[in-house]
Amino acid sequence: MATASPSVFLLMVNGQVESAQFPEYDDLYCKYCFVYGQDWAPTAGLEEGISQITSKSQDMRQALVWNFPIDVTFKSTNPYGWPQIVLSVYGPDVFGNDVVRGYGAVHVPFSPGRHKRTIPMFVPESTSKLQKFTSLCLDASSDLQAAPPTGDK
């Protein structure tokens, strides 16, 4: 009697990180990566990437537009640990060093089709009063914030 090998299913993710709104910042770029359970494995495409630097649009929205493509395929034998996309947005501080301006995550949609996701972006808060004071003096963000849309299609 032959032993049956476990069957697998494939999850194809393609789309883009369209844009973000960070009214207080300009010249930002985006990094993405996928996190997933131990039964999942990427079979094609890139599971992480980095975008170009973009400037705010000149219209009222002042959107930061990346149109950053994503294309990856995963395989698994189990839906446990369904993939999530993690986005991090970076930009220069007053000294020109890249610092995180926001981060967020969302699960890849469970159903097939066309989807648009908005990811709340959070900014780390300084842990000490000295760090808070220093960040205020350097005009850096020191409050936990959620920024409206950063989405993928």
Salt bridges, closest charged atoms under 4 A:
GLU18 OE1 - LYS116 NZ 3.66
GLU18 OE2 - LYS153 NZ 3.21
ASP59 OD2 - ARG61 NE 3.85
GLU125 OE2 - LYS132 NZ 3.15
